[in-house]
Amino acid sequence: MNATLKTIPTEKSKMILKILMDAVAETLEKKRRLGQYAVMWDGKKPVQKGADAPTPKD
């Protein structure tokens, strides 16, 4: 998915984005502390990151 920003975001939009980013960062940190893996998007496909992440099957 490629998005192109054509307008300046409002202050409310900036606040919402910051809240969402903080929530994601907090959740990823919690998963890291608990030793859980996380599934993220690398731009092309989902990838699993973390110590206990299952090995990918090619």
C-alpha positions as CSV (number, residue, x, y, z in Angstrom):
1,M,0.0,0.0,0.0
2,N,1.4,3.3,-1.0
3,A,-0.1,6.5,0.3
4,T,0.8,10.0,-0.8
5,L,0.2,12.9,1.6
6,K,-1.4,15.7,-0.3
7,T,-2.7,17.8,2.6
8,I,-1.3,19.0,5.9
9,P,-2.7,16.9,8.7
10,T,-4.8,18.6,11.3
11,E,-3.7,18.9,14.9
12,K,-6.4,16.3,15.8
13,S,-5.0,13.9,13.2
14,K,-1.5,14.4,14.6
15,M,-2.7,13.7,18.1
16,I,-4.5,10.5,17.0
17,L,-1.4,9.3,15.1
18,K,0.8,9.9,18.2
19,I,-1.6,8.0,20.4
20,L,-1.8,5.1,18.0
21,M,2.0,5.0,17.7
22,D,2.5,5.1,21.5
23,A,0.0,2.3,21.9
24,V,1.8,0.1,19.4
25,A,5.2,0.9,20.9
26,E,3.9,0.0,24.4
27,T,2.4,-3.3,23.1
28,L,5.5,-4.3,21.3
29,E,7.6,-3.5,24.4
30,K,5.3,-5.6,26.5
31,K,5.5,-8.5,24.1
32,R,9.3,-8.2,24.1
33,R,9.4,-8.2,27.9
34,L,7.2,-11.3,28.0
35,G,9.3,-13.1,25.5
36,Q,6.6,-13.2,22.8
37,Y,7.1,-12.7,19.1
38,A,5.3,-10.1,17.1
39,V,4.1,-10.2,13.5
40,M,5.0,-7.1,11.4
41,W,4.8,-6.0,7.8
42,D,8.1,-5.5,6.1
43,G,6.6,-3.8,3.0
44,K,6.2,-6.9,1.0
45,K,5.0,-9.6,3.4
46,P,4.3,-10.3,7.1
47,V,7.4,-11.3,9.1
48,Q,7.6,-12.7,12.6
49,K,10.1,-11.1,15.0
50,G,11.2,-12.2,18.4
51,A,13.1,-14.9,20.2
52,D,10.3,-17.5,20.0
53,A,9.1,-16.7,16.5
54,P,8.3,-19.7,14.4
55,T,10.8,-20.5,11.6
56,P,9.4,-19.5,8.2
57,K,8.5,-22.3,5.8
58,D,9.7,-21.5,2.3
